[in-house]
Amino acid sequence: MAGTALRVLGSSHDFFRAAGVRSVRCLSTVHSLRERESIYECLPFLERDWEGYCGAEAYRFAQMQAWYHARISRVKGPVCELACGYGRLLVELARAGIEVHGTDVAPSRIQAARQHFDKEGLVNAHFHLCPMPNVPQGVKFGAIILAANAVGYLADSQRKRELFANIAGALADNGLLLMDHGRGSAVLRLLRCWPGLRGRLGKGDRRIRSSLQWSRSHNVIVETFFVREAGAPPRIYQDTFRFDRASVPLFRLKEAGFQ
């Protein structure tokens, strides 16, 4: 689509590498993939609660937020974040009077986003239950955001092509796609040294620890979270990601008409 442009942040692992003690070995990585439960569905405010405990994570999010907001400040028209979670990246934009839209696949995350923005009286925020590669219809956006490696949730190459084509079609003339994308090779190197998350979630007794592993049989990176709460058995959650070489998404973006 002529008139669309791209700004690439780079590897978001620079922002999300967390403090911890040592990597936790996953007890059931491959066998539970078919039955995995996403931690983001069950704990919709996971990022907020973790950042409240770990100041370094809040700082890294502030870095990422500043990068996106500096570029969106020059954009005219509504802004949409795909896979927005509870909308933390959109709050300051909405406070500034920008019309914002957010999408997510998890109903609990969309509900959390609506509650979060309603509490602040931000009536210019709209949230859609809309799984990628779909994007909201009926609106032409000045900018669309794919933050925190969101594109990695799509494991299938064709679905990634559909995503970029749908984004191009949803952007206004001279609209921007702003994204960060973890490179597969960088993620694999990270697996050897990443200590995982470890600590308390919020002010309660809930504690979390996590690990990253590579599943050769599924050709995906598996992030496993162990959550313990006083008086309750531990829960295990898993999410999977697939990252491509940096040249692959750039080629797909050109296919979709990005300049």
C-alpha positions in Angstrom: 0.0 0.0 0.0 1.6 3.3 -1.1 2.1 5.8 1.5 2.7 3.5 4.5 6.0 3.6 6.3 7.8 1.5 8.9 9.9 2.4 11.9 11.7 -0.5 13.6 12.9 -0.4 17.2 15.1 -3.5 17.2 15.2 -6.3 19.7 12.9 -5.6 22.6 15.0 -8.0 24.7 17.1 -4.9 25.4 14.1 -3.7 27.4 12.7 -6.9 28.9 15.7 -8.7 30.2 14.8 -9.2 33.9 16.8 -9.6 37.1 16.8 -13.0 38.6 18.9 -15.7 40.3 19.2 -18.7 37.9 17.2 -20.3 35.2 14.4 -22.6 36.2 14.2 -25.9 34.4 10.8 -26.6 33.0 9.2 -29.8 34.2 6.8 -30.4 31.3 7.8 -28.2 28.5 6.9 -30.2 25.4 4.2 -32.5 26.7 2.0 -29.7 28.0 2.1 -27.5 24.9 -1.2 -28.8 23.7 -2.8 -28.0 27.0 -0.9 -24.9 27.9 -2.7 -22.0 29.7 -1.5 -18.5 29.0 -0.4 -16.5 32.1 -1.6 -13.3 30.5 -5.1 -14.7 30.3 -5.1 -15.7 34.0 -3.1 -12.7 35.3 -4.2 -9.8 33.1 -2.2 -7.2 35.1 1.0 -9.3 35.2 3.3 -6.6 33.8 2.0 -3.9 36.2 2.3 -6.2 39.2 5.8 -7.4 38.2 7.0 -3.8 37.5 5.7 -2.8 40.9 8.1 -5.3 42.5 11.1 -4.9 40.2 12.1 -1.3 39.6 14.4 -2.3 36.7 11.4 -3.7 34.7 9.5 -0.4 35.2 12.6 1.5 33.9 12.9 -0.7 30.8 9.2 -0.3 30.1 9.7 3.5 30.4 12.5 3.3 27.8 10.3 1.5 25.4 7.3 3.8 26.0 9.5 6.9 25.4 10.7 5.5 22.0 7.1 4.9 20.8 5.6 8.1 22.2 8.3 10.2 20.7 7.3 9.0 17.2 3.6 8.9 17.8 3.6 12.5 18.9 4.0 13.5 15.2 1.2 11.3 14.0 -2.3 12.6 13.0 -5.2 10.3 13.5 -6.1 7.4 15.8 -3.5 5.1 17.1 -4.0 1.3 17.5 -1.9 -1.2 19.5 -2.2 -4.8 18.5 -1.9 -7.4 21.3 -2.1 -4.5 23.8 -2.7 -6.4 27.0 -4.3 -4.1 29.5 -3.3 -1.1 27.5 -0.4 0.3 29.5 1.4 1.7 26.4 -1.7 3.6 25.4 -2.5 5.3 28.7 -0.3 8.4 28.3 -1.5 8.8 24.7 -5.1 8.8 25.8 -4.4 11.3 28.5 -2.9 13.6 25.8 -6.2 13.5 24.0 -5.3 11.0 21.2 -7.9 8.5 20.1 -6.5 5.1 21.0 -7.6 1.6 20.1 -6.2 -1.7 21.5 -6.8 -5.3 20.6 -6.1 -8.6 22.3 -7.0 -12.2 22.0 -7.7 -12.7 25.8 -11.1 -11.5 27.0 -9.7 -11.0 30.5 -7.1 -8.6 29.1 -9.7 -6.6 27.2 -11.9 -6.4 30.2 -8.9 -5.3 32.4 -8.1 -2.6 29.8 -11.6 -1.2 29.8 -11.7 -1.1 33.6 -8.3 0.5 33.8 -9.2 3.3 31.3 -12.7 3.8 32.7 -11.3 4.5 36.2 -9.3 7.4 34.7 -12.3 8.7 32.7 -10.6 8.2 29.4 -13.5 8.1 27.0 -11.2 8.3 23.9 -10.0 4.7 24.4 -11.6 1.7 22.6 -10.7 -1.9 23.1 -11.5 -4.8 20.8 -11.5 -8.6 21.3 -9.6 -9.2 18.0 -7.0 -11.9 17.6 -4.1 -11.3 15.2 -3.8 -11.4 12.2 -7.1 -9.5 12.3 -7.1 -5.7 12.9 -10.1 -3.5 13.8 -12.3 -2.6 10.9 -13.9 0.7 10.0 -11.1 3.0 11.2 -8.1 4.4 9.3 -5.2 4.7 11.8 -2.4 7.2 11.8 -0.2 4.6 13.5 -0.3 1.0 14.4 1.9 -0.4 17.2 3.3 -4.0 17.5 5.3 -3.8 20.7 7.2 -6.2 22.9 7.7 -8.8 20.2 3.9 -9.3 19.7 4.5 -10.6 16.2 6.3 -13.6 17.7 2.9 -14.9 19.0 2.1 -15.8 15.4 3.9 -19.1 14.6 2.7 -19.5 11.1 4.4 -17.7 8.2 1.2 -17.2 6.3 -0.6 -15.6 9.3 2.3 -13.2 9.6 1.9 -12.2 5.9 -1.8 -11.7 6.6 -1.1 -9.6 9.6 1.2 -7.2 7.7 -1.2 -7.0 4.8 -4.1 -6.2 7.1 -2.1 -3.6 8.9 -1.2 -1.9 5.6 -4.9 -1.8 4.7 -5.9 -0.3 8.0 -3.4 2.6 7.9 -4.3 6.0 6.6 -2.2 7.6 3.9 1.4 8.2 5.2 0.5 6.1 8.3 3.2 4.4 10.3 3.7 0.9 11.6 5.9 1.1 14.7 7.2 -2.3 15.9 10.0 -4.1 17.7 11.0 -7.6 16.7 13.2 -10.1 18.5 15.5 -11.9 16.1 15.6 -15.7 16.4 19.3 -15.9 16.7 19.4 -13.3 19.5 16.7 -15.1 21.4 18.5 -18.4 21.2 21.7 -16.7 22.5 19.6 -15.2 25.3 18.4 -18.7 26.3 21.9 -19.5 27.4 22.2 -16.6 29.9 18.8 -15.3 30.7 18.1 -15.8 34.4 14.3 -15.7 34.3 11.9 -13.8 36.3 11.9 -14.4 40.1 10.1 -12.5 42.8 6.8 -11.4 44.2 3.8 -10.3 42.2 2.3 -7.2 43.7 1.8 -6.8 47.5 0.4 -10.3 48.2 1.9 -13.7 48.8 1.9 -14.7 45.1 5.4 -15.5 43.8 6.6 -16.1 40.3 9.6 -17.6 38.6 10.1 -18.3 34.9 12.4 -19.9 32.3 12.9 -19.9 28.5 13.5 -23.0 26.6 13.8 -24.0 22.9 11.5 -26.8 21.8 13.1 -28.4 18.7 10.1 -30.7 18.1 7.7 -27.7 17.9 10.3 -25.2 16.5 9.3 -22.6 19.1 10.6 -20.8 22.1 8.6 -21.8 25.2 8.3 -19.4 28.2 7.2 -21.2 31.3 5.9 -19.5 34.4 5.7 -21.1 37.9 3.3 -19.2 40.2 3.0 -20.1 43.9 0.5 -18.7 46.3 0.2 -19.5 50.1 -2.2 -22.4 50.7 -2.6 -23.3 47.0 -0.8 -25.8 44.7 1.7 -24.2 42.2 0.4 -23.3 38.8 2.3 -23.7 35.6 1.6 -21.5 32.6 3.2 -21.6 29.2 3.4 -19.3 26.2 5.2 -19.9 22.9 6.9 -17.6 20.4 8.5 -18.0 17.0 11.0 -15.4 15.7 12.4 -15.2 12.3 15.7 -13.8 11.0 15.6 -10.0 10.8 15.5 -10.1 6.9 12.3 -12.2 6.9 9.9 -9.7 8.4 11.5 -6.9 6.4 10.8 -8.9 3.2 7.2 -9.5 4.3 6.7 -5.9 5.1 7.9 -4.9 1.6 5.5 -7.6 0.2 2.7 -5.8 2.0 3.6 -2.4 0.4 5.6 -0.8 3.2 8.3 1.7 2.2 
